[in-house]
Amino acid sequence: MRAKTVLPAVAMTAVSMVLTLAVVVMWLGRAMPWPVALVVGLGIDGGWLATLSYERRLAAQGDHSRPVTAVGWSFGLIAAGVLITHALTAEASKGAWLAVAWLPLAAKALWLVHGLWERTALTPAALGAIRGIQQEARDEAAVSRARLRADAGTEETRLLAVTEAGARVARVQARTAQTLSEAWATLENARTGEETGPALTSVTNRVTPSGTPRWELPVWGPSVPVAELEPTPLTDTELDVLVAEIRASRVPALSYREMASRFRSAGHSASEVRLRGAWKRVLATETGREAS
């Protein structure tokens, strides 16, 4: 990747230096000896090359110098000015010389691009890590999409199964309701028919001789639940009477365990504390009677 940015800059710099040297020699060679013109051209190219080398050295160290950069651009502007002046003063081929007059500035711009690339370049290890992260992100995205598609398919299958089961239940309920309505209509016809009514009456007279039975059909509809009746708790007096009666129901008198068993078998309810308290009160009453 480095060669893709540095080679165009090197090539453009070399062409610009050659053009600058040639133009200086041809342009100044008319007014002064050509060796002097050659020295002037080499001075411009040498200054440009020296500043460029120093800029590259600073860039390799991770540093940057604005004065050096300004001097380098000054040499580039001088070279471009020489080419433009020669193109304007040339008697022939002005367009061709103007077309190549921008090469020094283009070479400086290419070196600037190369410097920017060097400041942002990454090592192969970093590039490999970035590619691995990107691949991992793509893999996770693909897995997430597959999971979502699978979940959607599962949900669709579940909803379809539930819908079909509901439809089957509805069809069964409809058939059952139709069967019940037909049976109900048959019973109603039997109850209200002119021929079946006397026959039913003659059959049931032997079962219910006290009167003519009424063949009323039961109401077919929703049932209302009846609240469960809660037993009324016994008072202490009532509890004492029951305990005394159960205890004295056999001679000799029953023990507490036998009395409690018969008390609960008879359907009465009371807590163990209240039942034992009633037992103690009955014993105290009987003991008091015997003592008097």
Helices and strands as residue ranges (DSSP letters): H 2-28, H 34-60, H 66-89, H 94-100, H 103-120, H 124-192, H 196-204, H 236-247, H 256-265, H 272-291
